Amino acid sequence: MAKNSNVPAASPAKLPVSFQAGRHVVRVTKVMQGRWSMALDDGEPVGSYATEADAWEAGVREADKLDRARGP
């Protein structure tokens, strides 16, 4: 018979996930349950997002904005 436990499962690692967006590296990090931050290149994390997808989207938008301003 399985034991019923009220102990919460261990939370996932809060390591950043990095990916290339244009000429930039976007780093998305889980700050706490339901909160994510985004950092561009080697900058400090900025913003607070409800989902990982929201943080990722903000990073891609910012990278695109910087690439367009820089030109070809």
C-alpha angles and dihedrals in degrees: 000000000000118000114239110227131188092195109120117238117256111273117246120261115279094220115142120253113218131198139166118256112179108306093341141078116230117203119197119192132184106233098181139326106317095002128100133173133202132213128188120219108323094334129122119274112270135190133017118248132187094222140028088240092056091051091047092049092050090051093050091048092051093046090049091049092052093046092051092049091050094050128205 
